[in-house]
């Protein structure tokens, strides 16, 4: 299975041939984030690592959108939304709420000591999910179950 970096490289080539400078620039940002992490890790990235990096890049852009909208810079917020749209293509389809809820419930019931500590519960669930679901969704379900 080809790595995400090679898929992004192919997309960059396609965007360059189409003279789509905006798309090319955004894809280069993603490639750079992946390459930087690979260098820092000093080994090839696993699929789980790649998913985490893409999610991290999306989170950065969501935070930026909030700040741009607060500063009345809708033009910059739109650019960030465009980038998020491109990055979402590289994420696997998220699991449904029912499946997610059952996984969170099983992790918490298997480890009774997690019921008292949100942070430990969050860490255990995110490790089990391997970055396949965004932290916001997991956080909401854990808070609901720990009430």
C-alpha positions in Angstrom: 0.0 0.0 0.0 1.5 3.3 -1.0 2.3 5.8 1.7 0.3 9.0 2.1 3.4 11.0 1.1 3.5 9.3 -2.3 -0.3 9.8 -2.8 0.2 13.5 -2.0 3.1 13.7 -4.4 0.9 12.3 -7.1 -1.8 14.9 -6.3 0.8 17.6 -6.4 1.9 16.5 -9.8 -1.7 16.5 -11.0 -2.4 19.9 -9.6 0.7 21.3 -11.1 -0.2 20.0 -14.6 -3.6 21.5 -14.1 -2.0 24.9 -13.2 -3.9 24.9 -9.9 -1.5 26.9 -7.8 -3.9 27.0 -4.8 -4.3 23.3 -4.6 -0.6 22.7 -5.2 0.4 25.0 -2.3 -2.0 23.3 0.1 -0.8 19.8 -0.8 2.8 20.9 -0.4 2.0 22.0 3.1 0.6 18.6 3.9 3.6 16.9 2.3 5.9 19.1 4.4 4.1 18.2 7.6 4.3 14.5 6.8 8.0 14.7 5.8 8.9 16.7 8.9 7.3 14.1 11.1 9.0 11.3 9.2 12.4 13.0 9.7 11.7 13.6 13.4 10.7 10.0 13.9 13.7 8.7 11.9 11.6 6.0 10.3 8.7 5.5 7.9 5.3 6.7 9.2 2.7 4.1 9.9 -0.9 4.7 8.6 -1.9 5.6 12.1 0.9 8.3 12.3 -0.2 9.7 8.9 -3.8 9.9 10.1 -2.7 11.7 13.3 -0.7 14.2 11.3 -3.6 15.0 9.0 -5.9 15.4 12.0 -3.4 17.7 13.7 -3.2 19.8 10.5 -7.0 20.0 10.4 -7.1 21.0 14.0 -4.6 23.8 13.4 -6.8 25.1 10.7 -10.0 24.9 12.7 -8.3 27.0 15.4 -7.2 29.5 12.8 -10.7 29.8 11.4 -12.0 30.7 14.8 -9.4 33.4 15.2 -9.9 34.8 11.7 -13.6 35.0 12.1 -13.2 36.7 15.4 -10.9 39.2 13.7 -13.4 39.6 10.9 -11.0 38.1 8.3 -13.4 35.9 6.4 -11.1 35.7 3.4 -8.4 34.0 5.5 -11.1 31.8 7.1 -12.3 30.6 3.7 -8.7 29.7 2.7 -8.4 27.6 5.9 -11.7 25.9 5.1 -10.5 25.1 1.6 -7.4 23.5 3.2 -9.5 21.4 5.6 -11.6 20.2 2.6 -8.5 19.0 0.9 -7.0 17.3 4.0 -10.3 15.5 4.8 -9.8 13.5 1.6 -6.9 11.7 3.2 -8.8 10.6 6.3 -10.6 7.3 6.5 -14.4 7.5 6.9 -15.2 8.0 10.5 -17.1 5.3 12.4 -20.7 5.9 13.3 -21.8 7.2 16.7 -23.2 3.8 17.8 -20.0 2.0 17.1 -17.9 4.7 18.7 -20.1 4.7 21.8 -19.8 1.0 22.2 -16.0 1.1 21.9 -15.8 3.9 24.5 -18.1 2.1 26.8 -16.2 -1.2 26.6 -12.8 0.6 27.3 -14.3 2.3 30.3 -16.0 -0.8 31.7 -12.9 -2.9 31.2 -10.8 -0.5 33.2 -12.9 0.7 36.2 -10.1 3.1 37.3 -10.8 5.2 34.2 -14.2 6.2 35.5 -12.7 8.7 37.9 -10.2 10.3 35.5 -11.3 11.9 32.3 -7.7 12.3 31.0 -6.7 8.7 31.5 -10.0 7.6 29.9 -9.5 9.8 26.9 -5.9 8.5 26.4 -7.0 4.9 26.6 -9.8 5.3 24.2 -7.8 7.3 21.7 -5.1 4.6 21.8 -7.7 1.9 21.1 -9.1 3.9 18.2 -5.7 4.6 16.7 -6.5 8.2 15.6 -9.4 7.0 13.4 -11.9 9.4 15.1 -11.5 13.0 16.1 -10.9 13.8 19.7 -13.9 16.1 20.0 -16.3 13.3 19.3 -14.6 11.0 21.7 -14.4 13.7 24.4 -18.1 14.3 24.2 -19.0 10.6 24.6 -16.6 10.1 27.5 -18.0 13.2 29.3 -21.5 11.9 28.8 -20.6 8.4 30.2 -18.6 9.7 33.2 -21.4 11.9 34.5 
